[in-house]
Amino acid sequence: MGPRQKAAFVLVSLWAGQAVAAEVETLQLDLSADMGWSTRDGGSVQQELTLEPAVEGLLTDNLDFRVSARVRADARDELEPRRPDLRTYSSFSRPATLGTVGTAELRDAYVDAILGPARMRLGKQQIVWGSLDGFKILDALNPQSFREFILDGFPDSRIGLWAASLEWPMGAALAQVAWAPDPTVHELPRPDAYFAFRAPRFRFGAPIDSPAPDPAVVNRPDDAWKDGAVGARIRGFTDGWDWSVVALSGLNPRPYATVELTGDGPALAHNYRRRELYGFSFARSFGNTALRGEAAIRPDLSYNTRTEEGLLGVTRQDNISAALGTDIDAPGDVFLSTQLFVDHVRDPAPGLVRPETDWIFTLFARKMFLYQTLRTELKWYASLTDGDGVVRPAISYAVSDNLSLRLGADVFYGDGSGIFGQFADQDRVILGLDMTL
């Protein structure tokens, strides 16, 4: 056990020791079971059991805590075949592997302290500064796991970081600063995973039918002090508008690739460099309709290029992203949400492996029946640039306050070079159970 792991172990042990004598307010165990089948051949693609224990309580009148974990095991071992590649995690945040079938990880482990008018959160946490569904602009401090592409909700796919966050009133606004000395980046699926990236844009320009080897080298900086992230947000409410401005700096969680010479010859390497983000958000309600939006610029991002001969290159370009969304309480107790998302690379270099501009539209509809016990919903993500998308119908029934059953499907369409069309052969149906003990 290295010094960082020892420090984390000591910190968690101290919290656990205090929690024994503390007032425990919530002790909960969430259990979910998911069975998935491919619509292509009817074969099983997922037999997953997830346990999520959590405890919350008070240490003193001004100090409370939360600790939660997740243990996940999949008997099919297709979403993450073999042992997952966890080299993208920092040495003190990395989950433990359970053979080849699953992982065990600490999700949350933090204390909240009230310091006069301010509030501090210290420990492993998720810092949420965005409000989009499926795509991120301002919600950029925590990295994400792509084991199920973007089908997992952000609370499940977001990777918690060891961080310190301080929030305090500043006039009529609320200021927040966060520091995460945890250089963890996105967890990407292996080339043989069920949702492995197949589109050239996600494989650094490699053709669809070409082999996609695991990166032999992962050049992720691992200096907690030098390579951690720092960010700030100011949020306010003015004349009916909820607004915020955000600035942050940290490792770009998405890699760019180079070819390095190793003892076994040329090998693909994933590389990460710092990036800055400056953005703002706004939201306002107009009767039964709410309008919300986000925008940000990320200067000097690293992208890959490919020549006609297939040579890999790297370029740095400014990136601008924006989204506009509406939430509507429609007649008949129907809830509708739409989003239009644009992601643009300024003055792209020749051979850029992605389109200059991505336009994506999303639709979410929900209707409740039987005294709010039967929930039906439909999600649709569509790339207006590539002409592809995914349709996600789902239905769930609350058997009791602690038990619900659900049935859903993920249906992809489009060309194999698109964001969603790359999974056109990966349609699935999922039957699930959720229980709280």
Secondary structure, 3 states (H helix, E strand, C coil): CCHHHHHHHHHHHHHHHHHHHCEEEEEEEEEEEEEEEECCCCCEEEEEEEEEEEEEEEEECCEEEEEEEEEEEECCCCCCCCCCCCCCCCCCCCCEEECCCEEEEEEEEEEEEEECCEEEEEEEECCCCCCCCCCCCCCCCCCEECCCCCCCCHHHHECCEEEEEEEEEECCEEEEEEEECCCCCCECCCCCCCCCCCCHHHCCCCCCCCCCCCCCEEECCCCHHHHCEEEEEEEEEECCEEEEEEEEEEECCCCEEEEEEECCEEEEEEECCEEEEEEEEEEEEECCEEEEEEEEEEEEEEEEEECCCCCEEEEEEEEEEEEEEEEEEECCCEEEEEEEEEEEECCCCCCECCCCEEEEEEEEEEEEECCCCEEEEEEEEEECCCCEEEEEEEEEEEEECCEEEEEEEEEEECCCCCCCHHHCCCCEEEEEEEEEC
